[in-house]
Amino acid sequence: MIYEAKEELEQGIRPELKAYPDLSPYDTVFLGFPNWWNTLPMPVVSCLERCDWHGKWVLPFVTSGGGGFGDGIQALQKLCNGAVLSENGSAFLGHQVETSREAIMTWAKAAL
């Protein structure tokens, strides 16, 4: 899986997803993704490119092994065209997510 993700990134492959979300009913979107190779996973890119971001407020969060957002915020700024990207995003260590519920809930409430 790790090498497949790197190949997708290097070749700009955007996997087709089975479904894409309809964001029209929402003004605020919590947007979470794992840091893969220091940026967004290409399946996430596929999804973001298909969504209408105009008028949305986006609160990003990421799981990683310690690299935080990497280049993910810059990628989101390009892909979420028309959205306001919150500066209050947060990074969570992937191996601690299972035990970080309280910290995640505290961040989510404060971010709003």
Secondary structure by P-SEA (a helix, b strand, c coil): caaaaaaaaaaccccccccccccccccccccccccccccccaaaaaaaaacccccbbbbbbbccccccccaaaaaaaaaacccccccccccccccccccaaaaaaaaaaaac
